[in-house]
Amino acid sequence: MVEIEGDSLTEIRKMKGDREDKSEIKPCLSDIRSISKRFEKCAFKHALRQENKSTHILAAKGLKR
């Protein structure tokens, strides 16, 4: 079982939904959905950016590189 948290509510909603996405991140969403089927249970949850501050800082540093 796995639980995936993200601070982008829009992207979490896209992951929970079954509709085809037409955004630029469509390949990433497709990969995540495919991989998530390998788990007995996979939950996508929204985390507020303030609560997820350390992850946000790491992501920002990664983007700068």
Salt bridges, closest charged atoms under 4 A:
GLU3 OE1 - LYS45 NZ 3.26
ASP7 OD2 - ARG49 NE 3.19
ASP7 OD2 - HIS56 ND1 3.89
GLU11 OE2 - LYS14 NZ 3.88
GLU20 OE2 - LYS26 NZ 2.69
ASP21 OD1 - LYS14 NZ 3.33
